Amino acid sequence: MDDLTILKAKVLTTYTATKVQSSLDEIKEKNGHRTDLIESMQATLLDLNEIRRIIDGLEKELRFANSSAFRLERLCLELKAENKELKNEIKALTTEL
């Protein structure tokens, strides 16, 4: 998952929440007696806000995982270089003997 996918998910959930809120406001104004629709749409808004919160949390976890992966990859490269140096030192020492 890349930054563009995460951004798209955030935009889509915000856009959808805005559309639902707009429709909800209109229904409240014109058909305030339709509590079944109003309650359903309010629940949908709560769900969309929860989804957005989850996306934000997943984004933070992804950034942390990417950072950790980069750090571990760098450490791996450093250890490989150190391993190569040690092998060369062992080879040099065994050649001297």
BELSULTA-V114333 format. One record per backbone hydrogen bond with DSSP energy under -0.5 kcal/mol. NH is the residue of the N-H (numbers start at 1). CO is the residue of the C=O. If there is no record, write none. Layout:
BEGIN
NH_CO ; NH_CO
END
This chain:
BEGIN
6_2 ; 7_3 ; 8_4 ; 9_5 ; 10_6 ; 11_7 ; 12_8 ; 13_9 ; 14_10 ; 15_11 ; 16_12 ; 17_13 ; 18_14 ; 19_15 ; 20_16 ; 21_17 ; 22_18 ; 23_19 ; 24_20 ; 25_21 ; 26_22 ; 27_23 ; 28_24 ; 29_25 ; 30_26 ; 31_27 ; 34_31 ; 35_33 ; 38_34 ; 39_35 ; 40_36 ; 41_37 ; 42_38 ; 43_39 ; 44_40 ; 45_41 ; 46_42 ; 47_43 ; 48_44 ; 49_45 ; 50_46 ; 51_47 ; 52_48 ; 53_49 ; 54_50 ; 55_51 ; 56_52 ; 57_53 ; 58_54 ; 59_55 ; 60_56 ; 61_57 ; 62_58 ; 63_59 ; 64_60 ; 65_61 ; 66_62 ; 67_63 ; 68_64 ; 69_65 ; 70_66 ; 71_67 ; 72_68 ; 73_69 ; 74_70 ; 75_71 ; 76_72 ; 77_73 ; 78_74 ; 79_75 ; 80_76 ; 81_77 ; 82_78 ; 83_79 ; 84_80 ; 85_81 ; 86_82 ; 87_83 ; 88_84 ; 89_85 ; 90_86 ; 91_87 ; 92_88 ; 93_89 ; 94_90 ; 95_91 ; 96_92 ; 97_93
END
